[in-house]
Amino acid sequence: MSNGGECRYVIGQNAYIKLVLHALKHKTSAVNGVLLGRLSGDIVEITDSVPLFHSSQIGLLPPLEIALIMIEEYYSSQGLSIVGYFHANERFDDLELGTVAKNIADHVHRYFPQAVVLLLDNKKLGSLRNKKDKSPAVQVYARDSSSSRSWKQVESDRMTTKEPSANIVLLDFISSQKWNDIIDFDDHLDDITKDWLNSQLFN
């Protein structure tokens, strides 16, 4: 399989919750991060996510390259690789995949042709409380199979959460303001004692 055009995506509960909390912690900034997992047949299994940046560094190459090297070194020993990218726009109502997001996604795609891009959908996130929606609060993008140069939004049912109750658990985390505990690479670069793996988040 040469691209993500035919893939399905399954995201683990912790990976999903982490990326949403990252966006909620920095509501007035664009945020981004990478998705870790593996390819199993035609399913991309996303088992973890690493929040990257929330500042003006979000599109800068040197900090991004440092982060990606550290992430790849850590996760490769677990048999995982970078399988996608997530992004949340600065404005609540902005549902466009912008130039910075596409450029970083292109970089990930070069190493993992089945890469997926998740764009946080704030409107969907806001409606989680009102309905029993089990689907992730994200828009899903993959490389178009007919035009490998462009990212296209795909049907939301191509992405499912591994645990059906992920949105319920997410709401619990939101109600307890758990986003205050999220650490991203920006935080780590400011203070290297801060754990970018967020290994205590779900304890």
C-alpha positions in Angstrom: 0.0 0.0 0.0 1.6 3.2 -1.1 -0.5 5.8 0.7 -3.1 6.4 3.4 -6.0 6.5 0.9 -7.4 3.1 1.9 -6.3 2.9 5.5 -8.4 2.8 8.6 -7.2 4.3 11.8 -7.8 3.2 15.4 -6.6 5.5 18.2 -6.0 4.4 21.8 -7.8 6.2 24.6 -4.7 7.7 26.2 -3.3 9.0 22.9 -6.6 10.6 22.1 -7.1 12.2 25.5 -3.6 13.6 25.6 -3.9 15.5 22.3 -7.3 17.0 23.3 -6.0 18.1 26.7 -3.0 19.7 25.0 -5.3 21.8 22.9 -7.4 22.7 25.9 -4.4 23.8 28.0 -3.4 26.3 25.3 -6.8 27.6 24.1 -5.5 30.8 22.7 -2.6 29.2 20.7 -2.2 26.8 17.9 -0.8 23.5 19.2 0.6 20.4 17.6 2.1 17.0 18.2 2.8 13.6 16.7 1.0 10.3 16.8 2.9 7.0 17.6 1.9 3.5 16.6 2.3 0.8 14.0 0.7 -0.4 10.7 -1.2 -3.7 11.1 -2.5 -4.8 7.7 -4.5 -1.8 6.4 -5.1 -0.5 9.9 -2.9 2.2 11.4 -3.0 1.6 15.2 -2.2 4.8 17.1 -1.1 3.9 20.6 0.3 7.1 21.9 0.7 10.8 21.2 3.4 13.4 22.1 2.4 17.0 22.4 5.0 19.2 20.8 4.6 23.0 20.7 2.2 25.7 21.7 4.2 28.8 21.0 5.8 30.7 18.0 8.1 27.7 17.7 5.3 25.6 16.3 6.5 25.9 12.7 10.3 26.2 13.3 12.4 23.4 12.0 15.3 23.2 14.5 13.1 22.6 17.6 10.9 20.2 15.6 13.9 18.2 14.5 15.3 17.9 18.0 11.9 16.7 19.2 11.4 14.2 16.5 14.9 12.7 17.0 14.2 12.2 20.8 10.7 10.8 20.1 12.0 8.3 17.5 14.8 7.2 19.8 12.5 6.5 22.7 9.6 4.8 20.8 11.6 2.8 18.4 12.8 0.6 21.3 9.1 -0.2 21.8 8.5 -1.1 18.2 6.6 2.1 17.5 7.1 4.8 15.0 5.6 8.2 14.1 2.5 7.4 12.2 0.8 10.8 12.1 0.4 14.4 13.2 -2.1 16.3 15.2 -2.9 20.0 15.1 -5.3 22.4 16.8 -5.8 25.9 15.3 -5.6 29.1 17.2 -9.1 30.1 16.5 -12.0 28.1 17.9 -13.9 28.2 14.6 -11.0 27.6 12.3 -11.4 24.1 10.7 -8.8 24.5 7.9 -5.7 22.5 7.7 -3.1 25.3 7.3 0.3 25.6 5.7 2.3 24.8 8.8 0.3 21.7 9.6 0.6 20.5 6.0 4.3 21.0 5.9 4.9 19.0 9.1 2.5 16.4 7.9 4.4 16.1 4.6 7.6 15.5 6.6 5.9 12.7 8.6 4.5 11.3 5.3 7.9 10.9 3.8 8.9 8.4 6.5 5.4 6.8 6.9 3.4 6.8 3.7 0.1 5.8 5.5 0.4 8.8 7.8 -2.8 10.4 9.1 -3.4 14.0 10.2 -5.9 14.8 13.0 -7.3 18.3 13.2 -9.1 19.1 16.5 -12.8 19.9 15.8 -13.7 22.3 18.6 -17.4 22.3 17.7 -17.5 18.5 17.9 -15.6 18.7 21.2 -18.1 21.2 22.6 -21.1 18.9 21.6 -19.7 15.8 23.4 -21.6 16.6 26.5 -24.9 16.8 24.7 -24.9 13.5 22.9 -23.6 10.0 23.1 -21.1 10.4 20.3 -18.4 7.7 20.4 -16.3 9.1 17.5 -13.2 11.2 18.2 -13.6 15.0 18.2 -11.2 15.4 15.3 -11.3 15.8 11.5 -9.3 13.1 9.8 -7.0 13.8 6.8 -5.0 11.4 4.6 -3.1 11.7 1.4 -5.5 11.4 -1.6 -4.8 8.1 -3.4 -5.2 9.8 -6.8 -3.1 12.8 -5.9 -0.4 12.0 -3.4 0.6 15.6 -3.1 -2.5 16.8 -1.2 -4.1 16.1 2.1 -7.8 15.4 1.9 -10.4 15.1 4.6 -11.7 11.6 4.8 -14.9 10.1 6.2 -15.0 10.4 10.0 -15.9 6.7 10.3 -12.4 5.8 9.0 -11.2 6.8 12.5 -12.4 5.0 15.6 -11.3 4.9 19.2 -10.0 1.6 20.5 -12.0 2.0 23.7 -15.7 2.9 23.1 -15.9 4.9 26.3 -13.0 7.2 25.4 -15.2 10.3 25.1 -16.8 9.6 28.5 -13.3 9.3 30.1 -12.2 12.5 28.3 -15.1 14.4 29.8 -14.1 13.2 33.3 -10.6 14.6 32.6 -12.0 17.9 31.3 -14.3 18.3 34.4 -11.3 17.8 36.7 -9.2 20.3 34.6 -6.6 17.6 34.0 -5.2 19.6 31.1 -3.2 21.6 33.6 -0.9 18.5 34.0 0.0 18.2 30.3 3.6 18.8 29.4 4.7 19.4 25.8 8.2 19.8 24.2 8.0 23.6 24.6 7.7 23.1 28.4 10.6 20.5 28.3 12.9 22.8 26.3 12.3 25.5 28.9 12.9 23.1 31.8 14.4 19.8 31.0 13.2 18.3 34.2 9.7 18.4 32.9 8.6 15.0 31.5 7.5 15.3 27.8 6.3 11.7 28.0 3.6 12.6 30.5 4.2 9.3 32.2 2.3 10.4 35.3 -0.8 11.8 33.5 -2.9 8.7 33.8 -1.7 7.4 37.2 
